[in-house]
Amino acid sequence: MLATLYWDPDQIATNNVIATGAGLGGSGIWTDAGAAVWFNPALNGGAGGHVSWNSFVGDTAVFAGPNGGTVTISGAVGAAAVEFRGAGYVVIGGSFMTA
């Protein structure tokens, strides 16, 4: 599924604005196959929806939003690419690899 997924640990799809980053971002735990804290704007006929991260499909992780946050990696995760479209992010813990 090569998708661009947006970090959205509040899991509220209705407040997300991809163009500005509004509603996106914050602190949370990034883990493989964990909680559905990634917003995929292509789901549900373009309305978007939340999915769990899967390190083995080659998605792009985007960290956006006005406030950043602390992203704690639990275990090991991987992505085809990572983009930071907002300031104030700190990524700690675990290990990260590019797919």
Secondary structure, 3 states (H helix, E strand, C coil): CCCEEEECCCCCHHHCECCCCECCCCCEEEEECCCCCEEECCCHHHCCEEECECCCCCCEEEECCCCCEEEEEECEEEECEEEECCCCEEEECCEEEEC
